[in-house]
């Protein structure tokens, strides 16, 4: 069981970006973080991943402060959680296979090359992200959507307990966006903790288990999909009118006027 508990996160970078944000999530949750551009979603995910220390507030993973390096080293944190930023880039013409293998860095032995036993794990990650045919292709020649899938495979390959992902469906075609959403749902159902920012509210409504809505750096809603993803919340967070239809696990969001 993994428990991620953030309390009253406050971040200022010239302006207030996060203002007293608290989030409690556990294994089995797929938390869709939603909100308009500039709401603070990416900053929150960076804080939850332990990459950005807030001005005040705390983030605990199983009761341990992830920003206290004397309590949890960067290597140990990397073994527990994977983080995938928005718009990831690859500047070196390494193969897709080698790019994905970089996700195993926290678990590699101090000396020597990639252990042969890791080969099947890389193959499973490539297959999960529909990249087996691109295995030997230089990563710098991938399309934007293919690179996004390769970076997701890199995050998945080490089988982390916690996945924190910033806009994993952005730039993907419909097939791969659906595949990615289903994959994240399956990971949560298998006992992983998944926290991901999602712009497509219909995908959030169909595949996530919880909505965590931000606007202007403050929490606007937090709870189960069926009770939280409502026209009132969408109007408050996004300043647009919407109609939400369907049932649990198959909600659809249409924008009105």
VMD Tcl script that draws the C-alpha trace (Angstrom):
set ca {
  {0.00 0.00 0.00}
  {1.36 3.40 -1.03}
  {-0.02 6.57 0.52}
  {0.79 10.02 -0.86}
  {-0.29 12.80 1.46}
  {0.32 16.48 0.67}
  {-0.77 19.13 3.13}
  {-1.33 22.87 2.55}
  {1.15 23.24 -0.30}
  {2.04 26.87 -0.97}
  {4.25 27.89 -3.93}
  {5.04 31.43 -5.05}
  {7.14 32.20 -8.13}
  {6.53 35.91 -8.65}
  {2.85 35.13 -8.09}
  {0.99 32.60 -6.02}
  {0.88 29.36 -8.02}
  {-0.42 26.96 -5.35}
  {-2.34 28.30 -2.38}
  {-2.93 25.82 0.44}
  {-3.39 22.74 -1.76}
  {-3.86 19.39 0.01}
  {-4.21 15.99 -1.67}
  {-4.46 12.53 -0.14}
  {-4.19 9.54 -2.50}
  {-3.58 5.82 -2.08}
  {-2.78 2.70 -4.07}
  {-5.64 1.91 -6.42}
  {-6.44 5.57 -7.11}
  {-6.26 7.06 -10.58}
  {-6.48 10.75 -9.78}
  {-7.15 13.01 -12.78}
  {-5.87 16.52 -12.02}
  {-7.92 18.95 -14.11}
  {-8.02 22.70 -14.49}
  {-7.44 25.52 -16.98}
  {-4.03 26.60 -18.25}
  {-2.08 28.28 -15.47}
  {-4.12 26.60 -12.73}
  {-0.99 25.13 -11.10}
  {-1.34 21.52 -12.27}
  {2.24 21.05 -13.48}
  {3.64 22.76 -10.40}
  {1.58 20.50 -8.14}
  {2.80 17.37 -9.92}
  {6.41 18.54 -9.63}
  {5.91 19.06 -5.90}
  {4.23 15.65 -5.48}
  {7.11 14.02 -7.38}
  {9.66 15.57 -5.03}
  {11.28 17.67 -7.75}
  {10.12 21.06 -6.50}
  {10.18 21.98 -2.83}
  {7.20 24.11 -1.83}
  {7.60 27.35 0.07}
  {5.49 25.79 2.80}
  {3.53 22.60 3.33}
  {4.62 18.98 3.17}
  {4.43 15.90 0.95}
  {4.66 12.51 2.65}
  {5.05 9.15 0.91}
  {4.11 6.42 3.36}
  {4.73 8.90 6.15}
  {8.20 9.99 4.95}
  {8.84 13.57 3.81}
  {9.95 13.23 0.17}
  {11.71 16.60 0.27}
  {13.89 15.63 3.25}
  {16.90 13.96 1.63}
  {18.18 12.78 5.00}
  {14.97 10.74 5.27}
  {14.54 9.62 1.64}
  {17.39 9.76 -0.87}
  {16.80 10.69 -4.49}
  {17.67 7.14 -5.56}
  {15.20 5.55 -3.15}
  {12.49 7.99 -4.21}
  {13.16 7.20 -7.88}
  {12.74 3.50 -7.12}
  {9.29 4.14 -5.63}
  {7.83 6.65 -8.06}
  {8.13 7.56 -11.73}
  {7.58 11.09 -12.99}
  {6.85 12.07 -16.59}
  {6.88 15.81 -17.32}
  {4.82 17.66 -19.87}
  {6.32 17.77 -23.39}
  {9.29 15.46 -22.70}
  {12.26 15.74 -25.08}
  {15.13 13.54 -26.24}
  {18.23 15.25 -27.62}
  {20.36 12.16 -28.32}
  {19.86 9.70 -31.23}
  {19.77 6.65 -28.97}
  {17.46 3.79 -29.86}
  {13.95 3.70 -28.46}
  {14.95 0.57 -26.56}
  {17.83 2.39 -24.85}
  {15.60 5.37 -24.10}
  {13.09 3.12 -22.36}
  {15.92 1.35 -20.51}
  {16.86 4.67 -18.88}
  {13.80 4.19 -16.70}
  {15.67 1.34 -15.02}
  {18.56 3.57 -13.94}
  {17.53 3.72 -10.24}
  {17.54 -0.11 -10.07}
  {20.70 -0.78 -12.07}
  {23.80 -2.20 -10.35}
  {26.59 0.28 -9.69}
  {28.88 -1.34 -12.28}
  {28.41 -3.12 -15.59}
  {25.91 -2.87 -18.38}
  {22.22 -3.62 -18.56}
  {21.56 -7.06 -17.00}
  {20.05 -9.51 -19.53}
  {17.20 -10.17 -17.10}
  {15.93 -6.65 -17.75}
  {15.27 -7.42 -21.43}
  {11.77 -8.85 -20.90}
  {10.78 -5.82 -18.81}
  {11.80 -3.49 -21.62}
  {9.90 -5.60 -24.15}
  {6.74 -5.50 -22.02}
  {6.94 -1.71 -21.69}
  {7.47 -1.31 -25.44}
  {4.53 -3.60 -26.18}
  {2.27 -1.80 -23.70}
  {2.93 1.48 -25.52}
  {2.71 0.00 -29.06}
  {6.40 0.57 -29.78}
  {7.84 -2.88 -30.52}
  {8.24 -2.02 -34.21}
  {10.22 1.10 -33.24}
  {12.61 -0.74 -30.93}
  {15.81 0.05 -32.88}
  {14.67 3.40 -34.27}
  {16.60 6.50 -33.13}
  {14.42 8.31 -30.59}
  {15.16 11.65 -32.28}
  {13.28 10.47 -35.41}
  {10.04 9.69 -33.58}
  {6.96 11.83 -34.08}
  {5.74 13.87 -31.12}
  {3.10 11.31 -30.26}
  {5.50 8.38 -30.61}
  {8.03 10.10 -28.36}
  {5.32 10.70 -25.76}
  {4.56 6.97 -25.79}
  {8.26 6.12 -25.53}
  {8.60 8.38 -22.51}
  {5.56 6.71 -20.94}
  {7.19 3.31 -21.55}
  {10.33 4.64 -19.81}
  {8.19 5.60 -16.81}
  {6.49 2.19 -16.72}
  {9.50 -0.08 -17.26}
  {10.71 -0.08 -13.64}
  {7.24 -1.01 -12.34}
  {7.05 1.88 -9.83}
  {4.50 1.97 -7.02}
  {3.55 5.59 -7.83}
  {3.17 7.19 -11.26}
  {2.98 10.98 -11.55}
  {2.40 12.06 -15.15}
  {1.83 15.50 -16.66}
  {-0.61 15.37 -19.60}
  {0.14 11.79 -20.77}
  {-2.53 11.95 -23.52}
  {-1.47 15.32 -24.97}
  {-0.52 15.08 -28.65}
  {-1.66 11.48 -29.04}
  {-4.03 10.32 -31.76}
  {-7.41 8.97 -30.56}
  {-6.31 5.31 -30.57}
  {-3.22 5.89 -28.48}
  {-4.93 8.40 -26.20}
  {-7.54 5.74 -25.38}
  {-4.84 3.08 -25.02}
  {-2.91 5.30 -22.59}
  {-5.99 6.12 -20.52}
  {-6.88 2.42 -20.31}
  {-3.31 1.55 -19.36}
  {-3.31 4.05 -16.50}
  {-6.68 2.75 -15.34}
  {-5.39 -0.83 -15.40}
  {-2.29 0.14 -13.45}
  {-4.41 1.74 -10.75}
  {-6.69 -1.27 -10.59}
  {-3.64 -3.51 -10.19}
  {-2.65 -1.57 -7.08}
  {-0.54 1.31 -8.38}
  {-1.16 4.93 -7.44}
  {-1.59 7.10 -10.55}
  {-1.79 10.89 -10.48}
  {-2.04 12.52 -13.92}
  {-3.07 15.88 -15.28}
  {-5.72 15.41 -17.96}
  {-7.12 18.03 -20.32}
  {-9.71 15.80 -21.98}
  {-12.54 15.73 -19.44}
  {-14.31 12.87 -21.19}
  {-11.20 10.69 -20.87}
  {-10.98 11.71 -17.22}
  {-14.64 10.86 -16.73}
  {-14.35 7.46 -18.38}
  {-11.10 6.16 -16.95}
  {-10.05 7.98 -13.77}
  {-11.42 7.09 -10.35}
  {-11.13 10.57 -8.87}
  {-11.20 14.18 -10.00}
  {-8.93 16.78 -8.40}
  {-9.77 20.19 -9.84}
  {-7.58 23.28 -9.60}
  {-8.18 26.89 -10.63}
  {-6.07 29.90 -9.71}
  {-3.90 27.66 -7.54}
  {-6.74 26.54 -5.29}
  {-8.70 23.31 -5.02}
  {-12.14 23.59 -6.63}
  {-13.21 19.98 -6.25}
  {-11.91 16.61 -5.08}
  {-13.80 13.34 -5.12}
  {-15.29 10.46 -7.03}
  {-15.99 11.00 -10.72}
  {-19.78 10.59 -10.46}
  {-20.19 13.24 -7.78}
  {-17.38 15.65 -8.67}
  {-17.26 15.97 -12.47}
  {-20.39 18.11 -12.72}
  {-21.52 21.08 -14.85}
  {-21.18 23.29 -11.77}
  {-17.54 22.28 -11.19}
  {-16.67 22.71 -14.88}
  {-18.25 26.17 -14.88}
  {-16.34 27.14 -11.73}
  {-12.97 25.79 -12.85}
  {-13.06 26.54 -16.60}
  {-15.66 29.31 -16.88}
  {-17.58 27.41 -19.57}
  {-20.97 25.72 -19.60}
  {-21.03 21.98 -20.11}
  {-23.37 19.01 -20.11}
  {-22.22 15.82 -18.41}
  {-24.00 12.65 -19.48}
  {-23.62 8.90 -19.08}
  {-23.00 6.70 -16.07}
  {-20.05 5.80 -13.86}
  {-17.17 4.68 -16.06}
  {-18.75 6.12 -19.20}
  {-19.22 9.84 -18.61}
  {-19.10 12.27 -21.52}
  {-18.60 16.02 -21.38}
  {-20.07 18.30 -24.06}
  {-19.49 22.05 -24.02}
  {-22.46 24.33 -24.47}
  {-22.13 27.68 -26.23}
}
mol new
graphics top color blue
foreach p $ca { graphics top sphere $p radius 0.5 }
foreach p [lrange $ca 0 end-1] q [lrange $ca 1 end] { graphics top cylinder $p $q radius 0.2 }
display resetview
